[in-house]
Amino acid sequence: MEPTHRLDVLGHYCPVPVSQTRKALAKLDGGDVLLVLTDDPETVHDIPNLIERLGHRMVDVLKEAGEFRFIIEVGP
């Protein structure tokens, strides 16, 4: 699934990645796919919890070289 939007919050720590992800998702339409790039280890728990509460779908979480890539499909 290819992202249609990208949010780069590398170098920012909690609560910035989660709050910026929430703001970005609020601007998107159902079916859009958001790629979130972060290096904050807390986001491994916080972003999936946010996505579940908001009713979106976590497509994938990739971990590589200290960076995390969350691929999120926006719900209806």
N, CA, C and O atoms as a GROMACS GRO file, in nm:
protein
  304
    1MET      N    1   0.086  -0.117   0.000
    1MET     CA    2   0.000   0.000   0.000
    1MET      C    3   0.091   0.124   0.000
    1MET      O    4   0.172   0.142   0.091
    2GLU      N    5   0.077   0.207  -0.100
    2GLU     CA    6   0.161   0.326  -0.115
    2GLU      C    7   0.103   0.444  -0.038
    2GLU      O    8  -0.016   0.474  -0.050
    3PRO      N    9   0.186   0.511   0.041
    3PRO     CA   10   0.138   0.630   0.112
    3PRO      C   11   0.099   0.742   0.017
    3PRO      O   12   0.164   0.764  -0.085
    4THR      N   13  -0.007   0.812   0.051
    4THR     CA   14  -0.049   0.929  -0.025
    4THR      C   15  -0.004   1.057   0.043
    4THR      O   16  -0.003   1.164  -0.018
    5HIS      N   17   0.035   1.047   0.170
    5HIS     CA   18   0.081   1.161   0.249
    5HIS      C   19   0.195   1.117   0.339
    5HIS      O   20   0.208   0.999   0.372
    6ARG      N   21   0.277   1.214   0.379
    6ARG     CA   22   0.396   1.183   0.459
    6ARG      C   23   0.410   1.285   0.571
    6ARG      O   24   0.391   1.405   0.550
    7LEU      N   25   0.444   1.236   0.690
    7LEU     CA   26   0.469   1.322   0.806
    7LEU      C   27   0.605   1.284   0.863
    7LEU      O   28   0.625   1.171   0.907
    8ASP      N   29   0.699   1.379   0.862
    8ASP     CA   30   0.833   1.356   0.912
    8ASP      C   31   0.847   1.426   1.047
    8ASP      O   32   0.851   1.549   1.053
    9VAL      N   33   0.855   1.349   1.154
    9VAL     CA   34   0.874   1.405   1.288
    9VAL      C   35   1.004   1.351   1.349
    9VAL      O   36   1.016   1.337   1.471
   10LEU      N   37   1.102   1.322   1.263
   10LEU     CA   38   1.233   1.277   1.311
   10LEU      C   39   1.295   1.386   1.396
   10LEU      O   40   1.289   1.504   1.362
   11GLY      N   41   1.354   1.346   1.509
   11GLY     CA   42   1.418   1.441   1.598
   11GLY      C   43   1.326   1.502   1.702
   11GLY      O   44   1.371   1.578   1.787
   12HIS      N   45   1.197   1.470   1.695
   12HIS     CA   46   1.100   1.520   1.793
   12HIS      C   47   1.062   1.407   1.887
   12HIS      O   48   1.054   1.290   1.848
   13TYR      N   49   1.038   1.444   2.011
   13TYR     CA   50   1.002   1.344   2.111
   13TYR      C   51   0.865   1.374   2.169
   13TYR      O   52   0.812   1.485   2.155
   14CYS      N   53   0.808   1.273   2.234
   14CYS     CA   54   0.674   1.280   2.290
   14CYS      C   55   0.653   1.411   2.365
   14CYS      O   56   0.739   1.452   2.443
   15PRO      N   57   0.542   1.476   2.343
   15PRO     CA   58   0.422   1.430   2.273
   15PRO      C   59   0.412   1.475   2.127
   15PRO      O   60   0.309   1.453   2.064
   16VAL      N   61   0.517   1.536   2.073
   16VAL     CA   62   0.510   1.595   1.938
   16VAL      C   63   0.472   1.493   1.830
   16VAL      O   64   0.380   1.521   1.753
   17PRO      N   65   0.537   1.377   1.819
   17PRO     CA   66   0.499   1.285   1.711
   17PRO      C   67   0.352   1.243   1.715
   17PRO      O   68   0.286   1.234   1.611
   18VAL      N   69   0.300   1.217   1.834
   18VAL     CA   70   0.161   1.174   1.846
   18VAL      C   71   0.066   1.289   1.813
   18VAL      O   72  -0.032   1.269   1.741
   19SER      N   73   0.093   1.407   1.865
   19SER     CA   74   0.003   1.520   1.838
   19SER      C   75   0.007   1.560   1.691
   19SER      O   76  -0.096   1.595   1.634
   20GLN      N   77   0.124   1.555   1.628
   20GLN     CA   78   0.133   1.589   1.487
   20GLN      C   79   0.065   1.482   1.400
   20GLN      O   80   0.005   1.514   1.298
   21THR      N   81   0.075   1.356   1.442
   21THR     CA   82   0.007   1.248   1.369
   21THR      C   83  -0.144   1.269   1.377
   21THR      O   84  -0.215   1.255   1.277
   22ARG      N   85  -0.193   1.302   1.496
   22ARG     CA   86  -0.337   1.327   1.513
   22ARG      C   87  -0.383   1.442   1.423
   22ARG      O   88  -0.487   1.430   1.357
   23LYS      N   89  -0.307   1.551   1.419
   23LYS     CA   90  -0.343   1.666   1.335
   23LYS      C   91  -0.341   1.630   1.187
   23LYS      O   92  -0.430   1.669   1.112
   24ALA      N   93  -0.240   1.555   1.146
   24ALA     CA   94  -0.230   1.515   1.005
   24ALA      C   95  -0.348   1.426   0.965
   24ALA      O   96  -0.406   1.445   0.858
   25LEU      N   97  -0.383   1.330   1.049
   25LEU     CA   98  -0.494   1.240   1.019
   25LEU      C   99  -0.627   1.315   1.009
   25LEU      O  100  -0.712   1.279   0.929
   26ALA      N  101  -0.644   1.418   1.091
   26ALA     CA  102  -0.769   1.494   1.090
   26ALA      C  103  -0.791   1.567   0.957
   26ALA      O  104  -0.905   1.599   0.922
   27LYS      N  105  -0.684   1.592   0.885
   27LYS     CA  106  -0.694   1.665   0.757
   27LYS      C  107  -0.712   1.573   0.637
   27LYS      O  108  -0.734   1.620   0.526
   28LEU      N  109  -0.702   1.442   0.659
   28LEU     CA  110  -0.707   1.347   0.548
   28LEU      C  111  -0.847   1.287   0.531
   28LEU      O  112  -0.931   1.294   0.621
   29ASP      N  113  -0.869   1.230   0.414
   29ASP     CA  114  -0.997   1.166   0.381
   29ASP      C  115  -0.986   1.015   0.397
   29ASP      O  116  -0.877   0.960   0.394
   30GLY      N  117  -1.100   0.950   0.415
   30GLY     CA  118  -1.104   0.805   0.424
   30GLY      C  119  -1.037   0.740   0.305
   30GLY      O  120  -1.062   0.780   0.191
   31GLY      N  121  -0.953   0.643   0.329
   31GLY     CA  122  -0.881   0.574   0.222
   31GLY      C  123  -0.742   0.630   0.198
   31GLY      O  124  -0.660   0.562   0.136
   32ASP      N  125  -0.714   0.752   0.244
   32ASP     CA  126  -0.579   0.807   0.232
   32ASP      C  127  -0.485   0.723   0.316
   32ASP      O  128  -0.527   0.657   0.412
   33VAL      N  129  -0.357   0.724   0.281
   33VAL     CA  130  -0.257   0.648   0.354
   33VAL      C  131  -0.146   0.743   0.398
   33VAL      O  132  -0.085   0.811   0.316
   34LEU      N  133  -0.121   0.747   0.528
   34LEU     CA  134  -0.022   0.837   0.586
   34LEU      C  135   0.101   0.758   0.629
   34LEU      O  136   0.090   0.657   0.698
   35LEU      N  137   0.218   0.805   0.587
   35LEU     CA  138   0.345   0.751   0.633
   35LEU      C  139   0.400   0.846   0.738
   35LEU      O  140   0.419   0.965   0.711
   36VAL      N  141   0.425   0.796   0.858
   36VAL     CA  142   0.482   0.876   0.966
   36VAL      C  143   0.623   0.825   0.993
   36VAL      O  144   0.643   0.707   1.020
   37LEU      N  145   0.721   0.916   0.985
   37LEU     CA  146   0.860   0.884   1.013
   37LEU      C  147   0.898   0.944   1.148
   37LEU      O  148   0.878   1.063   1.170
   38THR      N  149   0.952   0.862   1.238
   38THR     CA  150   0.990   0.910   1.370
   38THR      C  151   1.109   0.829   1.422
   38THR      O  152   1.135   0.718   1.375
   39ASP      N  153   1.179   0.885   1.519
   39ASP     CA  154   1.288   0.812   1.584
   39ASP      C  155   1.268   0.807   1.736
   39ASP      O  156   1.359   0.773   1.810
   40ASP      N  157   1.148   0.843   1.781
   40ASP     CA  158   1.114   0.838   1.923
   40ASP      C  159   1.064   0.697   1.956
   40ASP      O  160   0.959   0.657   1.908
   41PRO      N  161   1.138   0.620   2.038
   41PRO     CA  162   1.096   0.483   2.070
   41PRO      C  163   0.960   0.473   2.138
   41PRO      O  164   0.895   0.369   2.130
   42GLU      N  165   0.916   0.578   2.206
   42GLU     CA  166   0.784   0.577   2.271
   42GLU      C  167   0.670   0.564   2.170
   42GLU      O  168   0.562   0.515   2.204
   43THR      N  169   0.693   0.608   2.046
   43THR     CA  170   0.587   0.604   1.946
   43THR      C  171   0.547   0.462   1.908
   43THR      O  172   0.439   0.440   1.854
   44VAL      N  173   0.635   0.364   1.935
   44VAL     CA  174   0.603   0.225   1.902
   44VAL      C  175   0.477   0.181   1.976
   44VAL      O  176   0.403   0.095   1.927
   45HIS      N  177   0.453   0.238   2.092
   45HIS     CA  178   0.331   0.208   2.168
   45HIS      C  179   0.225   0.316   2.148
   45HIS      O  180   0.106   0.285   2.133
   46ASP      N  181   0.268   0.441   2.147
   46ASP     CA  182   0.173   0.553   2.147
   46ASP      C  183   0.096   0.568   2.016
   46ASP      O  184  -0.025   0.591   2.019
   47ILE      N  185   0.163   0.557   1.903
   47ILE     CA  186   0.094   0.577   1.775
   47ILE      C  187  -0.006   0.464   1.747
   47ILE      O  188  -0.119   0.494   1.707
   48PRO      N  189   0.028   0.336   1.766
   48PRO     CA  190  -0.074   0.232   1.747
   48PRO      C  191  -0.196   0.251   1.839
   48PRO      O  192  -0.309   0.226   1.798
   49ASN      N  193  -0.173   0.296   1.963
   49ASN     CA  194  -0.286   0.322   2.053
   49ASN      C  195  -0.373   0.435   2.000
   49ASN      O  196  -0.496   0.426   2.004
   50LEU      N  197  -0.310   0.540   1.949
   50LEU     CA  198  -0.384   0.652   1.891
   50LEU      C  199  -0.468   0.605   1.772
   50LEU      O  200  -0.586   0.638   1.761
   51ILE      N  201  -0.407   0.528   1.684
   51ILE     CA  202  -0.475   0.481   1.563
   51ILE      C  203  -0.596   0.396   1.598
   51ILE      O  204  -0.702   0.408   1.536
   52GLU      N  205  -0.582   0.311   1.698
   52GLU     CA  206  -0.694   0.226   1.741
   52GLU      C  207  -0.808   0.313   1.797
   52GLU      O  208  -0.924   0.290   1.764
   53ARG      N  209  -0.774   0.410   1.880
   53ARG     CA  210  -0.877   0.497   1.940
   53ARG      C  211  -0.950   0.579   1.834
   53ARG      O  212  -1.070   0.605   1.847
   54LEU      N  213  -0.878   0.621   1.730
   54LEU     CA  214  -0.939   0.706   1.627
   54LEU      C  215  -1.012   0.627   1.519
   54LEU      O  216  -1.082   0.685   1.436
   55GLY      N  217  -0.997   0.495   1.519
   55GLY     CA  218  -1.070   0.412   1.422
   55GLY      C  219  -1.003   0.401   1.287
   55GLY      O  220  -1.069   0.372   1.187
   56HIS      N  221  -0.873   0.423   1.282
   56HIS     CA  222  -0.799   0.406   1.157
   56HIS      C  223  -0.734   0.267   1.158
   56HIS      O  224  -0.752   0.191   1.253
   57ARG      N  225  -0.661   0.235   1.053
   57ARG     CA  226  -0.600   0.102   1.042
   57ARG      C  227  -0.448   0.113   1.027
   57ARG      O  228  -0.399   0.182   0.938
   58MET      N  229  -0.376   0.045   1.114
   58MET     CA  230  -0.230   0.039   1.103
   58MET      C  231  -0.197  -0.067   0.998
   58MET      O  232  -0.221  -0.186   1.019
   59VAL      N  233  -0.142  -0.023   0.888
   59VAL     CA  234  -0.108  -0.115   0.780
   59VAL      C  235   0.024  -0.186   0.810
   59VAL      O  236   0.037  -0.306   0.790
   60ASP      N  237   0.122  -0.109   0.858
   60ASP     CA  238   0.253  -0.168   0.885
   60ASP      C  239   0.334  -0.078   0.977
   60ASP      O  240   0.313   0.044   0.980
   61VAL      N  241   0.424  -0.138   1.051
   61VAL     CA  242   0.522  -0.064   1.132
   61VAL      C  243   0.658  -0.122   1.096
   61VAL      O  244   0.684  -0.240   1.118
   62LEU      N  245   0.744  -0.037   1.042
   62LEU     CA  246   0.877  -0.081   1.001
   62LEU      C  247   0.980  -0.017   1.093
   62LEU      O  248   0.974   0.103   1.121
   63LYS      N  249   1.075  -0.098   1.139
   63LYS     CA  250   1.181  -0.048   1.227
   63LYS      C  251   1.313  -0.070   1.156
   63LYS      O  252   1.346  -0.183   1.118
   64GLU      N  253   1.390   0.038   1.138
   64GLU     CA  254   1.517   0.025   1.068
   64GLU      C  255   1.613   0.134   1.113
   64GLU      O  256   1.581   0.252   1.105
   65ALA      N  257   1.729   0.095   1.158
   65ALA     CA  258   1.837   0.187   1.194
   65ALA      C  259   1.791   0.297   1.290
   65ALA      O  260   1.826   0.413   1.273
   66GLY      N  261   1.712   0.258   1.390
   66GLY     CA  262   1.669   0.355   1.490
   66GLY      C  263   1.552   0.442   1.447
   66GLY      O  264   1.512   0.532   1.521
   67GLU      N  265   1.499   0.418   1.330
   67GLU     CA  266   1.383   0.493   1.282
   67GLU      C  267   1.262   0.401   1.274
   67GLU      O  268   1.274   0.280   1.253
   68PHE      N  269   1.146   0.461   1.291
   68PHE     CA  270   1.020   0.388   1.284
   68PHE      C  271   0.935   0.450   1.174
   68PHE      O  272   0.925   0.572   1.163
   69ARG      N  273   0.874   0.365   1.092
   69ARG     CA  274   0.786   0.409   0.984
   69ARG      C  275   0.650   0.346   1.006
   69ARG      O  276   0.635   0.224   1.001
   70PHE      N  277   0.553   0.430   1.030
   70PHE     CA  278   0.416   0.383   1.050
   70PHE      C  279   0.337   0.411   0.923
   70PHE      O  280   0.336   0.524   0.874
   71ILE      N  281   0.272   0.309   0.870
   71ILE     CA  282   0.187   0.326   0.753
   71ILE      C  283   0.044   0.310   0.802
   71ILE      O  284   0.004   0.203   0.850
   72ILE      N  285  -0.034   0.418   0.789
   72ILE     CA  286  -0.168   0.424   0.847
   72ILE      C  287  -0.270   0.452   0.738
   72ILE      O  288  -0.257   0.547   0.661
   73GLU      N  289  -0.373   0.366   0.731
   73GLU     CA  290  -0.484   0.391   0.639
   73GLU      C  291  -0.594   0.463   0.716
   73GLU      O  292  -0.639   0.417   0.821
   74VAL      N  293  -0.636   0.576   0.663
   74VAL     CA  294  -0.739   0.657   0.727
   74VAL      C  295  -0.875   0.588   0.713
   74VAL      O  296  -0.913   0.545   0.604
   75GLY      N  297  -0.945   0.578   0.821
   75GLY     CA  298  -1.077   0.516   0.820
   75GLY      C  299  -1.182   0.608   0.758
   75GLY      O  300  -1.156   0.725   0.730
   76PRO      N  301  -1.302   0.554   0.738
   76PRO     CA  302  -1.409   0.633   0.676
   76PRO      C  303  -1.454   0.750   0.762
   76PRO      O  304  -1.543   0.825   0.722
   0.00000   0.00000   0.00000
